[in-house]
Amino acid sequence: MVNFKLVVEYDGTGYAGFQRQSALPTIQGELEAALGKLLKEKISVAAAGRTDAGVHALGQVVSFRTARQVPPERLPGAANRLLPRQIVVRRAEMASDEFHARRMAKSRRYQYTILNRDEPSALLGRFAYQTGHRLDVPAMRKAGKALVGEHDFAAFQAAGSPTASTMRRVSALRAGRLGDIVIVVIEANSFLYQMARIMVSALLAVGRGEIAPGEVQRILESKDRGRVGPPAPPHGLCLVRVRY
């Protein structure tokens, strides 16, 4: 058996997330169908991050095993001819036998893109959340500092995905502006269900002046999900990199 590692890019619009579902289109379902057709065997892929419905990826990493001997350099092109245009295999390589895309990942980096102007964008609309309220980015940066480090992120976890522990380690959280675009980058060892989007929701509340920057620290310490609004919309979020 050969263990392959792929780097995959996708537009999550119209997909019910990464994880396979029997009656809905998913990224995993499309990948497994295309690879199965190419390799003429049943393929099961594991991903570094199970992105939610509508969330995108530039650097999702998946791994799978196959009995076929396929040159890695030929795999992306062959797979891409069978995949829908919204999903692209960017790179492929043979991995060690023990490699597993999810279990061996040390951190995941997400980027949330905000179009901060009154007018929507025909080109960015699928990949950026638009708000006309001028965001106070320095205040968002100040608030985000409270979320860096190892903490109990129970207040930033959506219901519906039980986990043994809500402790997570955020290694970086940055917010910056370039003209009408505001970017929030969050990197952590792993993420709770909808954690990144809920964190962005809290920072947006700070940016709009609805809560003070120091309130984010109090929300974190409260472990109370009810103190943060709904998750930021999924289409602004993108998995950009996985570290091993």
C-alpha distance (Angstrom), angle and dihedral (degrees) to the residues before:
residue distance angle dihedral
M1 . . .
V2 3.80 . .
N3 3.81 121.0 .
F4 3.81 113.4 -145.8
K5 3.79 130.0 -164.2
L6 3.82 117.4 -157.0
V7 3.79 131.7 -172.4
V8 3.79 108.3 -146.5
E9 3.80 133.1 -167.8
Y10 3.80 122.2 -163.4
D11 3.77 146.7 169.0
G12 3.80 102.8 -131.7
T13 3.80 94.5 -161.7
G14 3.79 109.0 123.4
Y15 3.80 94.7 14.5
A16 3.81 125.6 108.8
G17 3.79 91.2 -132.1
F18 3.79 130.9 -79.7
Q19 3.79 101.0 -65.6
R20 3.78 118.6 90.1
Q21 3.83 116.5 -102.0
S22 3.77 124.2 -175.8
A23 3.81 99.1 -131.2
L24 3.82 103.7 24.9
P25 3.83 134.4 67.7
T26 3.82 112.4 -104.4
I27 3.79 136.8 171.8
Q28 3.81 91.9 -117.6
G29 3.79 91.1 50.3
E30 3.81 92.6 52.1
L31 3.81 93.2 46.0
E32 3.78 93.8 48.7
A33 3.80 92.4 46.8
A34 3.82 93.2 49.9
L35 3.81 95.2 43.6
G36 3.80 91.2 44.9
K37 3.79 90.9 53.2
L38 3.79 91.7 46.3
L39 3.80 96.3 46.4
K40 3.82 96.3 33.2
E41 3.79 94.1 -130.1
K42 3.79 138.4 87.0
I43 3.80 109.8 -81.5
S44 3.80 127.9 -163.5
V45 3.81 117.8 -169.2
A46 3.81 128.9 -160.5
A47 3.81 120.0 -153.2
A48 3.79 132.9 -151.6
G49 3.81 90.2 -133.4
R50 3.81 130.5 20.6
T51 3.79 96.7 -141.8
D52 3.81 118.7 -155.3
A53 3.79 126.6 -114.0
G54 3.80 110.2 -66.9
V55 3.82 95.2 14.4
H56 3.81 118.0 127.3
A57 3.81 135.4 -146.7
L58 3.79 137.4 -150.5
G59 3.80 96.2 172.9
Q60 3.80 110.1 22.5
V61 3.81 110.9 155.6
V62 3.79 122.6 -147.9
S63 3.78 132.9 176.9
F64 3.79 132.1 -159.9
R65 3.78 140.7 164.9
T66 3.79 127.5 -126.1
A67 3.78 137.7 175.5
R68 3.80 89.6 -142.2
Q69 3.79 122.2 99.1
V70 3.81 103.3 -134.2
P71 3.82 124.0 167.1
P72 3.83 104.7 -116.8
E73 3.80 92.7 -136.4
R74 3.82 90.6 59.8
L75 3.79 96.8 46.8
P76 3.86 99.9 78.5
G77 3.78 95.1 51.8
A78 3.79 93.7 44.7
A79 3.81 93.1 46.9
N80 3.80 93.9 45.5
R81 3.80 91.2 57.0
L82 3.80 87.9 60.7
L83 3.81 98.9 40.1
P84 3.81 126.5 83.6
R85 3.81 112.0 -100.7
Q86 3.84 90.7 -107.2
I87 3.83 90.3 68.8
V88 3.81 123.5 58.4
V89 3.80 130.9 178.7
R90 3.81 102.7 -142.8
R91 3.79 100.8 -179.4
A92 3.79 139.9 4.2
E93 3.79 132.4 -167.2
M94 3.77 139.4 164.2
A95 3.78 111.0 -102.0
S96 3.78 132.7 -158.9
D97 3.77 115.7 -84.3
E98 3.81 92.4 -107.2
F99 3.82 96.0 49.1
H100 3.82 115.3 121.4
A101 3.81 119.9 176.5
R102 3.81 95.9 -139.6
R103 3.79 105.2 30.9
M104 3.82 95.8 47.1
A105 3.81 97.8 44.4
K106 3.81 112.5 115.1
S107 3.81 96.7 -168.1
R108 3.80 143.6 -5.8
R109 3.79 124.2 -144.8
Y110 3.80 120.9 -151.9
Q111 3.79 128.7 -173.5
Y112 3.79 124.0 -156.3
T113 3.81 115.9 -159.9
I114 3.80 122.1 -155.4
L115 3.80 124.3 -171.0
N116 3.79 100.0 -148.7
R117 3.81 104.3 -163.1
D118 3.79 139.8 86.8
E119 3.80 96.3 -107.8
P120 3.82 121.8 70.0
S121 3.79 121.2 -131.6
A122 3.79 125.5 -120.4
L123 3.81 90.7 -153.8
L124 3.82 102.3 37.1
G125 3.79 97.5 37.1
R126 3.80 94.4 98.4
F127 3.82 93.7 48.9
A128 3.82 107.4 33.7
Y129 3.79 134.6 56.6
Q130 3.81 109.6 -129.1
T131 3.80 124.5 -144.1
G132 3.79 127.5 164.1
H133 3.81 95.0 -156.2
R134 3.82 107.4 104.2
L135 3.81 104.5 -116.4
D136 3.79 122.2 -137.1
V137 3.81 97.4 -133.7
P138 3.85 96.5 -179.0
A139 3.83 88.3 56.0
M140 3.82 89.6 49.8
R141 3.82 89.9 51.6
K142 3.79 91.0 49.6
A143 3.81 92.0 50.1
G144 3.80 92.3 46.8
K145 3.80 92.8 60.3
A146 3.81 89.0 74.0
L147 3.80 90.2 61.9
V148 3.81 96.7 54.1
G149 3.79 115.1 100.5
E150 3.79 134.3 32.3
H151 3.80 111.9 -39.1
D152 3.78 144.1 146.2
F153 3.82 102.3 -95.4
A154 3.82 96.3 -171.4
A155 3.83 89.4 127.7
F156 3.81 88.9 59.0
Q157 3.80 99.5 49.6
A158 3.80 123.2 97.9
A159 3.79 119.2 -137.8
G160 3.78 119.6 -104.4
S161 3.80 104.1 60.9
P162 3.82 113.4 75.8
T163 3.78 116.2 -152.6
A164 3.79 133.3 -175.9
S165 3.81 92.4 -125.6
T166 3.80 136.9 13.4
M167 3.81 92.2 -155.6
R168 3.80 112.3 117.6
R169 3.82 135.8 164.5
V170 3.80 117.6 -129.7
S171 3.80 108.6 -162.9
A172 3.81 98.1 -178.5
L173 3.79 139.1 13.9
R174 3.80 119.6 173.3
A175 3.80 135.1 168.1
G176 3.79 124.2 -166.7
R177 3.77 142.1 162.2
L178 3.79 131.9 -134.9
G179 3.78 108.0 179.2
D180 3.80 108.4 -62.5
I181 3.81 93.1 -9.4
V182 3.81 122.4 91.1
I183 3.80 117.2 -170.8
V184 3.80 126.7 -163.7
V185 3.83 115.6 -167.1
I186 3.80 120.3 -166.5
E187 3.80 125.7 -179.0
A188 3.80 123.5 -176.1
N189 3.78 139.9 157.4
S190 3.81 87.2 -109.8
F191 3.80 138.5 -23.2
L192 3.77 133.9 -123.4
Y193 3.81 118.9 -130.5
Q194 3.85 107.3 -60.4
M195 3.83 89.4 -14.1
A196 3.81 95.5 138.6
R197 3.82 93.0 49.6
I198 3.81 92.6 47.4
M199 3.81 90.8 49.9
V200 3.81 89.2 51.7
S201 3.81 89.3 48.6
A202 3.81 90.2 57.0
L203 3.82 91.7 47.1
L204 3.81 90.6 49.5
A205 3.81 89.0 53.9
V206 3.81 88.1 53.8
G207 3.79 92.0 46.0
R208 3.81 91.4 53.0
G209 3.81 91.6 48.7
E210 3.81 93.3 -114.8
I211 3.81 92.2 124.9
A212 3.81 133.2 16.4
P213 3.83 118.9 -106.5
G214 3.82 90.6 -112.8
E215 3.80 90.8 59.7
V216 3.81 90.6 73.9
Q217 3.82 89.7 64.4
R218 3.81 89.8 51.3
I219 3.82 91.5 48.3
L220 3.81 89.9 52.1
E221 3.80 92.5 49.5
S222 3.81 92.6 46.4
K223 3.86 93.1 60.2
D224 3.82 84.2 -151.3
R225 3.82 114.3 138.6
G226 3.80 89.4 -165.7
R227 3.82 91.5 71.2
V228 3.82 93.2 68.9
G229 3.79 125.3 65.3
P230 3.81 126.2 -123.4
P231 3.81 117.6 -52.5
A232 3.79 115.7 -85.6
P233 3.84 110.3 -97.2
P234 3.81 113.1 -79.4
H235 3.80 98.9 -127.2
G236 3.82 92.5 73.3
L237 3.81 92.9 58.7
C238 3.81 125.6 89.8
L239 3.82 132.3 175.3
V240 3.79 101.0 -133.8
R241 3.80 105.7 172.1
V242 3.79 144.6 5.4
R243 3.82 121.0 -156.5
Y244 3.82 123.6 -149.1
